[in-house]
Amino acid sequence: MHGAFGQWWERIASGAVSRAQYRLAMVCQGGGVQNAARAASWYERAARRGHAESQFRLGLMYYSGEGVEKDYAAARAWWEKAAEQEHALAQFNLGVMYNNGEGVWADRSKAREWFGRACSNGLQQGCAWQRDLTRAGF
């Protein structure tokens, strides 16, 4: 980010304000691939302070390898932190990981549990996947 506005955001985000760190990461991520690593850095700062949406987005970056080295274990760890805060998309993504065996042993029962938690938090896609796995006997 350039100019006085960018310097202001950096100064605010450099403090202990996780919401500002999240916002700065969003701006960096929207700036293209060259800013993805910087976005990941800001997401991580906010995520370490317990900001659930930053934990979720950092997990996405590790899952896809955007701005960081692709790392399913790191994605899972960040999504678990967000899921503990009832982040429905993080819960759903954990279900996908366990369903597909991505970075974990495939465990359809555990996947169904995660999809169920996402469903309980209002994510209809989680309800559908939970229903399908239940019908399949998991």
MODELLER restraints for C-alpha pairs under 7 A, 6 or more apart:
rsr = mdl.restraints
at = mdl.atoms
rsr.add(forms.Gaussian(group=physical.xy_distance, feature=features.Distance(at['CA:9:A'], at['CA:24:A']), mean=6.75, stdev=0.5))
rsr.add(forms.Gaussian(group=physical.xy_distance, feature=features.Distance(at['CA:12:A'], at['CA:20:A']), mean=6.50, stdev=0.5))
rsr.add(forms.Gaussian(group=physical.xy_distance, feature=features.Distance(at['CA:13:A'], at['CA:20:A']), mean=4.94, stdev=0.5))
rsr.add(forms.Gaussian(group=physical.xy_distance, feature=features.Distance(at['CA:13:A'], at['CA:21:A']), mean=4.59, stdev=0.5))
rsr.add(forms.Gaussian(group=physical.xy_distance, feature=features.Distance(at['CA:18:A'], at['CA:46:A']), mean=4.38, stdev=0.5))
rsr.add(forms.Gaussian(group=physical.xy_distance, feature=features.Distance(at['CA:18:A'], at['CA:49:A']), mean=6.39, stdev=0.5))
rsr.add(forms.Gaussian(group=physical.xy_distance, feature=features.Distance(at['CA:18:A'], at['CA:51:A']), mean=6.36, stdev=0.5))
rsr.add(forms.Gaussian(group=physical.xy_distance, feature=features.Distance(at['CA:21:A'], at['CA:42:A']), mean=5.46, stdev=0.5))
rsr.add(forms.Gaussian(group=physical.xy_distance, feature=features.Distance(at['CA:21:A'], at['CA:43:A']), mean=6.61, stdev=0.5))
rsr.add(forms.Gaussian(group=physical.xy_distance, feature=features.Distance(at['CA:21:A'], at['CA:45:A']), mean=6.77, stdev=0.5))
rsr.add(forms.Gaussian(group=physical.xy_distance, feature=features.Distance(at['CA:21:A'], at['CA:46:A']), mean=5.52, stdev=0.5))
rsr.add(forms.Gaussian(group=physical.xy_distance, feature=features.Distance(at['CA:22:A'], at['CA:42:A']), mean=6.54, stdev=0.5))
rsr.add(forms.Gaussian(group=physical.xy_distance, feature=features.Distance(at['CA:22:A'], at['CA:43:A']), mean=5.65, stdev=0.5))
rsr.add(forms.Gaussian(group=physical.xy_distance, feature=features.Distance(at['CA:22:A'], at['CA:46:A']), mean=5.98, stdev=0.5))
rsr.add(forms.Gaussian(group=physical.xy_distance, feature=features.Distance(at['CA:22:A'], at['CA:54:A']), mean=6.04, stdev=0.5))
rsr.add(forms.Gaussian(group=physical.xy_distance, feature=features.Distance(at['CA:24:A'], at['CA:42:A']), mean=6.79, stdev=0.5))
rsr.add(forms.Gaussian(group=physical.xy_distance, feature=features.Distance(at['CA:25:A'], at['CA:39:A']), mean=4.15, stdev=0.5))
rsr.add(forms.Gaussian(group=physical.xy_distance, feature=features.Distance(at['CA:25:A'], at['CA:40:A']), mean=6.84, stdev=0.5))
rsr.add(forms.Gaussian(group=physical.xy_distance, feature=features.Distance(at['CA:25:A'], at['CA:42:A']), mean=5.04, stdev=0.5))
rsr.add(forms.Gaussian(group=physical.xy_distance, feature=features.Distance(at['CA:25:A'], at['CA:43:A']), mean=5.63, stdev=0.5))
rsr.add(forms.Gaussian(group=physical.xy_distance, feature=features.Distance(at['CA:26:A'], at['CA:39:A']), mean=6.71, stdev=0.5))
rsr.add(forms.Gaussian(group=physical.xy_distance, feature=features.Distance(at['CA:28:A'], at['CA:35:A']), mean=5.25, stdev=0.5))
rsr.add(forms.Gaussian(group=physical.xy_distance, feature=features.Distance(at['CA:28:A'], at['CA:36:A']), mean=6.61, stdev=0.5))
rsr.add(forms.Gaussian(group=physical.xy_distance, feature=features.Distance(at['CA:28:A'], at['CA:38:A']), mean=6.49, stdev=0.5))
rsr.add(forms.Gaussian(group=physical.xy_distance, feature=features.Distance(at['CA:28:A'], at['CA:39:A']), mean=5.01, stdev=0.5))
rsr.add(forms.Gaussian(group=physical.xy_distance, feature=features.Distance(at['CA:29:A'], at['CA:35:A']), mean=5.83, stdev=0.5))
rsr.add(forms.Gaussian(group=physical.xy_distance, feature=features.Distance(at['CA:29:A'], at['CA:36:A']), mean=5.15, stdev=0.5))
rsr.add(forms.Gaussian(group=physical.xy_distance, feature=features.Distance(at['CA:29:A'], at['CA:39:A']), mean=5.17, stdev=0.5))
rsr.add(forms.Gaussian(group=physical.xy_distance, feature=features.Distance(at['CA:36:A'], at['CA:66:A']), mean=6.27, stdev=0.5))
rsr.add(forms.Gaussian(group=physical.xy_distance, feature=features.Distance(at['CA:36:A'], at['CA:67:A']), mean=4.28, stdev=0.5))
rsr.add(forms.Gaussian(group=physical.xy_distance, feature=features.Distance(at['CA:37:A'], at['CA:67:A']), mean=3.88, stdev=0.5))
rsr.add(forms.Gaussian(group=physical.xy_distance, feature=features.Distance(at['CA:37:A'], at['CA:68:A']), mean=6.13, stdev=0.5))
rsr.add(forms.Gaussian(group=physical.xy_distance, feature=features.Distance(at['CA:40:A'], at['CA:58:A']), mean=6.18, stdev=0.5))
rsr.add(forms.Gaussian(group=physical.xy_distance, feature=features.Distance(at['CA:40:A'], at['CA:67:A']), mean=6.24, stdev=0.5))
rsr.add(forms.Gaussian(group=physical.xy_distance, feature=features.Distance(at['CA:43:A'], at['CA:54:A']), mean=5.05, stdev=0.5))
rsr.add(forms.Gaussian(group=physical.xy_distance, feature=features.Distance(at['CA:43:A'], at['CA:58:A']), mean=5.93, stdev=0.5))
rsr.add(forms.Gaussian(group=physical.xy_distance, feature=features.Distance(at['CA:44:A'], at['CA:58:A']), mean=6.59, stdev=0.5))
rsr.add(forms.Gaussian(group=physical.xy_distance, feature=features.Distance(at['CA:46:A'], at['CA:54:A']), mean=6.07, stdev=0.5))
rsr.add(forms.Gaussian(group=physical.xy_distance, feature=features.Distance(at['CA:47:A'], at['CA:54:A']), mean=5.02, stdev=0.5))
rsr.add(forms.Gaussian(group=physical.xy_distance, feature=features.Distance(at['CA:47:A'], at['CA:55:A']), mean=4.69, stdev=0.5))
rsr.add(forms.Gaussian(group=physical.xy_distance, feature=features.Distance(at['CA:52:A'], at['CA:82:A']), mean=4.66, stdev=0.5))
rsr.add(forms.Gaussian(group=physical.xy_distance, feature=features.Distance(at['CA:52:A'], at['CA:85:A']), mean=6.59, stdev=0.5))
rsr.add(forms.Gaussian(group=physical.xy_distance, feature=features.Distance(at['CA:52:A'], at['CA:87:A']), mean=6.88, stdev=0.5))
rsr.add(forms.Gaussian(group=physical.xy_distance, feature=features.Distance(at['CA:55:A'], at['CA:78:A']), mean=5.18, stdev=0.5))
rsr.add(forms.Gaussian(group=physical.xy_distance, feature=features.Distance(at['CA:55:A'], at['CA:79:A']), mean=6.34, stdev=0.5))
rsr.add(forms.Gaussian(group=physical.xy_distance, feature=features.Distance(at['CA:55:A'], at['CA:81:A']), mean=6.76, stdev=0.5))
rsr.add(forms.Gaussian(group=physical.xy_distance, feature=features.Distance(at['CA:55:A'], at['CA:82:A']), mean=5.56, stdev=0.5))
rsr.add(forms.Gaussian(group=physical.xy_distance, feature=features.Distance(at['CA:56:A'], at['CA:78:A']), mean=6.39, stdev=0.5))
rsr.add(forms.Gaussian(group=physical.xy_distance, feature=features.Distance(at['CA:56:A'], at['CA:79:A']), mean=5.41, stdev=0.5))
rsr.add(forms.Gaussian(group=physical.xy_distance, feature=features.Distance(at['CA:56:A'], at['CA:82:A']), mean=5.80, stdev=0.5))
rsr.add(forms.Gaussian(group=physical.xy_distance, feature=features.Distance(at['CA:56:A'], at['CA:90:A']), mean=5.83, stdev=0.5))
rsr.add(forms.Gaussian(group=physical.xy_distance, feature=features.Distance(at['CA:58:A'], at['CA:78:A']), mean=6.86, stdev=0.5))
rsr.add(forms.Gaussian(group=physical.xy_distance, feature=features.Distance(at['CA:59:A'], at['CA:74:A']), mean=6.84, stdev=0.5))
rsr.add(forms.Gaussian(group=physical.xy_distance, feature=features.Distance(at['CA:59:A'], at['CA:75:A']), mean=3.97, stdev=0.5))
rsr.add(forms.Gaussian(group=physical.xy_distance, feature=features.Distance(at['CA:59:A'], at['CA:76:A']), mean=6.75, stdev=0.5))
rsr.add(forms.Gaussian(group=physical.xy_distance, feature=features.Distance(at['CA:59:A'], at['CA:78:A']), mean=5.19, stdev=0.5))
rsr.add(forms.Gaussian(group=physical.xy_distance, feature=features.Distance(at['CA:59:A'], at['CA:79:A']), mean=5.68, stdev=0.5))
rsr.add(forms.Gaussian(group=physical.xy_distance, feature=features.Distance(at['CA:60:A'], at['CA:75:A']), mean=6.50, stdev=0.5))
rsr.add(forms.Gaussian(group=physical.xy_distance, feature=features.Distance(at['CA:61:A'], at['CA:67:A']), mean=6.67, stdev=0.5))
rsr.add(forms.Gaussian(group=physical.xy_distance, feature=features.Distance(at['CA:61:A'], at['CA:68:A']), mean=6.68, stdev=0.5))
rsr.add(forms.Gaussian(group=physical.xy_distance, feature=features.Distance(at['CA:62:A'], at['CA:68:A']), mean=6.12, stdev=0.5))
rsr.add(forms.Gaussian(group=physical.xy_distance, feature=features.Distance(at['CA:62:A'], at['CA:69:A']), mean=6.55, stdev=0.5))
rsr.add(forms.Gaussian(group=physical.xy_distance, feature=features.Distance(at['CA:62:A'], at['CA:70:A']), mean=5.01, stdev=0.5))
rsr.add(forms.Gaussian(group=physical.xy_distance, feature=features.Distance(at['CA:62:A'], at['CA:71:A']), mean=5.20, stdev=0.5))
rsr.add(forms.Gaussian(group=physical.xy_distance, feature=features.Distance(at['CA:62:A'], at['CA:72:A']), mean=6.53, stdev=0.5))
rsr.add(forms.Gaussian(group=physical.xy_distance, feature=features.Distance(at['CA:62:A'], at['CA:74:A']), mean=6.30, stdev=0.5))
rsr.add(forms.Gaussian(group=physical.xy_distance, feature=features.Distance(at['CA:62:A'], at['CA:75:A']), mean=5.04, stdev=0.5))
rsr.add(forms.Gaussian(group=physical.xy_distance, feature=features.Distance(at['CA:63:A'], at['CA:70:A']), mean=5.79, stdev=0.5))
rsr.add(forms.Gaussian(group=physical.xy_distance, feature=features.Distance(at['CA:63:A'], at['CA:71:A']), mean=6.01, stdev=0.5))
rsr.add(forms.Gaussian(group=physical.xy_distance, feature=features.Distance(at['CA:63:A'], at['CA:72:A']), mean=5.43, stdev=0.5))
rsr.add(forms.Gaussian(group=physical.xy_distance, feature=features.Distance(at['CA:63:A'], at['CA:75:A']), mean=5.29, stdev=0.5))
rsr.add(forms.Gaussian(group=physical.xy_distance, feature=features.Distance(at['CA:64:A'], at['CA:70:A']), mean=5.89, stdev=0.5))
rsr.add(forms.Gaussian(group=physical.xy_distance, feature=features.Distance(at['CA:72:A'], at['CA:102:A']), mean=6.83, stdev=0.5))
rsr.add(forms.Gaussian(group=physical.xy_distance, feature=features.Distance(at['CA:72:A'], at['CA:103:A']), mean=5.02, stdev=0.5))
rsr.add(forms.Gaussian(group=physical.xy_distance, feature=features.Distance(at['CA:73:A'], at['CA:103:A']), mean=5.87, stdev=0.5))
rsr.add(forms.Gaussian(group=physical.xy_distance, feature=features.Distance(at['CA:76:A'], at['CA:94:A']), mean=6.67, stdev=0.5))
rsr.add(forms.Gaussian(group=physical.xy_distance, feature=features.Distance(at['CA:79:A'], at['CA:90:A']), mean=4.96, stdev=0.5))
rsr.add(forms.Gaussian(group=physical.xy_distance, feature=features.Distance(at['CA:79:A'], at['CA:94:A']), mean=6.85, stdev=0.5))
rsr.add(forms.Gaussian(group=physical.xy_distance, feature=features.Distance(at['CA:82:A'], at['CA:90:A']), mean=6.11, stdev=0.5))
rsr.add(forms.Gaussian(group=physical.xy_distance, feature=features.Distance(at['CA:83:A'], at['CA:90:A']), mean=5.36, stdev=0.5))
rsr.add(forms.Gaussian(group=physical.xy_distance, feature=features.Distance(at['CA:83:A'], at['CA:91:A']), mean=5.15, stdev=0.5))
rsr.add(forms.Gaussian(group=physical.xy_distance, feature=features.Distance(at['CA:86:A'], at['CA:121:A']), mean=6.88, stdev=0.5))
rsr.add(forms.Gaussian(group=physical.xy_distance, feature=features.Distance(at['CA:88:A'], at['CA:118:A']), mean=4.43, stdev=0.5))
rsr.add(forms.Gaussian(group=physical.xy_distance, feature=features.Distance(at['CA:88:A'], at['CA:121:A']), mean=5.61, stdev=0.5))
rsr.add(forms.Gaussian(group=physical.xy_distance, feature=features.Distance(at['CA:88:A'], at['CA:123:A']), mean=6.24, stdev=0.5))
rsr.add(forms.Gaussian(group=physical.xy_distance, feature=features.Distance(at['CA:89:A'], at['CA:118:A']), mean=6.75, stdev=0.5))
rsr.add(forms.Gaussian(group=physical.xy_distance, feature=features.Distance(at['CA:91:A'], at['CA:114:A']), mean=5.40, stdev=0.5))
rsr.add(forms.Gaussian(group=physical.xy_distance, feature=features.Distance(at['CA:91:A'], at['CA:115:A']), mean=6.62, stdev=0.5))
rsr.add(forms.Gaussian(group=physical.xy_distance, feature=features.Distance(at['CA:91:A'], at['CA:117:A']), mean=6.50, stdev=0.5))
rsr.add(forms.Gaussian(group=physical.xy_distance, feature=features.Distance(at['CA:91:A'], at['CA:118:A']), mean=5.26, stdev=0.5))
rsr.add(forms.Gaussian(group=physical.xy_distance, feature=features.Distance(at['CA:92:A'], at['CA:114:A']), mean=6.14, stdev=0.5))
rsr.add(forms.Gaussian(group=physical.xy_distance, feature=features.Distance(at['CA:92:A'], at['CA:115:A']), mean=5.31, stdev=0.5))
rsr.add(forms.Gaussian(group=physical.xy_distance, feature=features.Distance(at['CA:92:A'], at['CA:118:A']), mean=5.44, stdev=0.5))
rsr.add(forms.Gaussian(group=physical.xy_distance, feature=features.Distance(at['CA:92:A'], at['CA:126:A']), mean=5.94, stdev=0.5))
rsr.add(forms.Gaussian(group=physical.xy_distance, feature=features.Distance(at['CA:94:A'], at['CA:114:A']), mean=6.36, stdev=0.5))
rsr.add(forms.Gaussian(group=physical.xy_distance, feature=features.Distance(at['CA:95:A'], at['CA:111:A']), mean=4.06, stdev=0.5))
rsr.add(forms.Gaussian(group=physical.xy_distance, feature=features.Distance(at['CA:95:A'], at['CA:112:A']), mean=6.61, stdev=0.5))
rsr.add(forms.Gaussian(group=physical.xy_distance, feature=features.Distance(at['CA:95:A'], at['CA:114:A']), mean=4.82, stdev=0.5))
rsr.add(forms.Gaussian(group=physical.xy_distance, feature=features.Distance(at['CA:95:A'], at['CA:115:A']), mean=5.40, stdev=0.5))
rsr.add(forms.Gaussian(group=physical.xy_distance, feature=features.Distance(at['CA:96:A'], at['CA:111:A']), mean=6.63, stdev=0.5))
rsr.add(forms.Gaussian(group=physical.xy_distance, feature=features.Distance(at['CA:97:A'], at['CA:104:A']), mean=6.97, stdev=0.5))
rsr.add(forms.Gaussian(group=physical.xy_distance, feature=features.Distance(at['CA:98:A'], at['CA:104:A']), mean=6.32, stdev=0.5))
rsr.add(forms.Gaussian(group=physical.xy_distance, feature=features.Distance(at['CA:98:A'], at['CA:105:A']), mean=6.81, stdev=0.5))
rsr.add(forms.Gaussian(group=physical.xy_distance, feature=features.Distance(at['CA:98:A'], at['CA:106:A']), mean=5.01, stdev=0.5))
rsr.add(forms.Gaussian(group=physical.xy_distance, feature=features.Distance(at['CA:98:A'], at['CA:107:A']), mean=5.26, stdev=0.5))
rsr.add(forms.Gaussian(group=physical.xy_distance, feature=features.Distance(at['CA:98:A'], at['CA:108:A']), mean=6.37, stdev=0.5))
rsr.add(forms.Gaussian(group=physical.xy_distance, feature=features.Distance(at['CA:98:A'], at['CA:110:A']), mean=6.53, stdev=0.5))
rsr.add(forms.Gaussian(group=physical.xy_distance, feature=features.Distance(at['CA:98:A'], at['CA:111:A']), mean=4.96, stdev=0.5))
rsr.add(forms.Gaussian(group=physical.xy_distance, feature=features.Distance(at['CA:99:A'], at['CA:106:A']), mean=5.68, stdev=0.5))
rsr.add(forms.Gaussian(group=physical.xy_distance, feature=features.Distance(at['CA:99:A'], at['CA:107:A']), mean=6.03, stdev=0.5))
rsr.add(forms.Gaussian(group=physical.xy_distance, feature=features.Distance(at['CA:99:A'], at['CA:108:A']), mean=5.13, stdev=0.5))
rsr.add(forms.Gaussian(group=physical.xy_distance, feature=features.Distance(at['CA:99:A'], at['CA:111:A']), mean=5.20, stdev=0.5))
rsr.add(forms.Gaussian(group=physical.xy_distance, feature=features.Distance(at['CA:100:A'], at['CA:106:A']), mean=5.86, stdev=0.5))
rsr.add(forms.Gaussian(group=physical.xy_distance, feature=features.Distance(at['CA:108:A'], at['CA:138:A']), mean=6.02, stdev=0.5))
rsr.add(forms.Gaussian(group=physical.xy_distance, feature=features.Distance(at['CA:109:A'], at['CA:138:A']), mean=5.02, stdev=0.5))
rsr.add(forms.Gaussian(group=physical.xy_distance, feature=features.Distance(at['CA:112:A'], at['CA:130:A']), mean=5.02, stdev=0.5))
rsr.add(forms.Gaussian(group=physical.xy_distance, feature=features.Distance(at['CA:112:A'], at['CA:133:A']), mean=6.12, stdev=0.5))
rsr.add(forms.Gaussian(group=physical.xy_distance, feature=features.Distance(at['CA:115:A'], at['CA:126:A']), mean=4.50, stdev=0.5))
rsr.add(forms.Gaussian(group=physical.xy_distance, feature=features.Distance(at['CA:115:A'], at['CA:127:A']), mean=6.51, stdev=0.5))
rsr.add(forms.Gaussian(group=physical.xy_distance, feature=features.Distance(at['CA:115:A'], at['CA:129:A']), mean=6.34, stdev=0.5))
rsr.add(forms.Gaussian(group=physical.xy_distance, feature=features.Distance(at['CA:115:A'], at['CA:130:A']), mean=5.24, stdev=0.5))
rsr.add(forms.Gaussian(group=physical.xy_distance, feature=features.Distance(at['CA:116:A'], at['CA:126:A']), mean=6.28, stdev=0.5))
rsr.add(forms.Gaussian(group=physical.xy_distance, feature=features.Distance(at['CA:116:A'], at['CA:127:A']), mean=6.31, stdev=0.5))
rsr.add(forms.Gaussian(group=physical.xy_distance, feature=features.Distance(at['CA:116:A'], at['CA:130:A']), mean=5.67, stdev=0.5))
rsr.add(forms.Gaussian(group=physical.xy_distance, feature=features.Distance(at['CA:118:A'], at['CA:126:A']), mean=5.25, stdev=0.5))
rsr.add(forms.Gaussian(group=physical.xy_distance, feature=features.Distance(at['CA:119:A'], at['CA:126:A']), mean=4.70, stdev=0.5))
rsr.add(forms.Gaussian(group=physical.xy_distance, feature=features.Distance(at['CA:119:A'], at['CA:127:A']), mean=4.64, stdev=0.5))
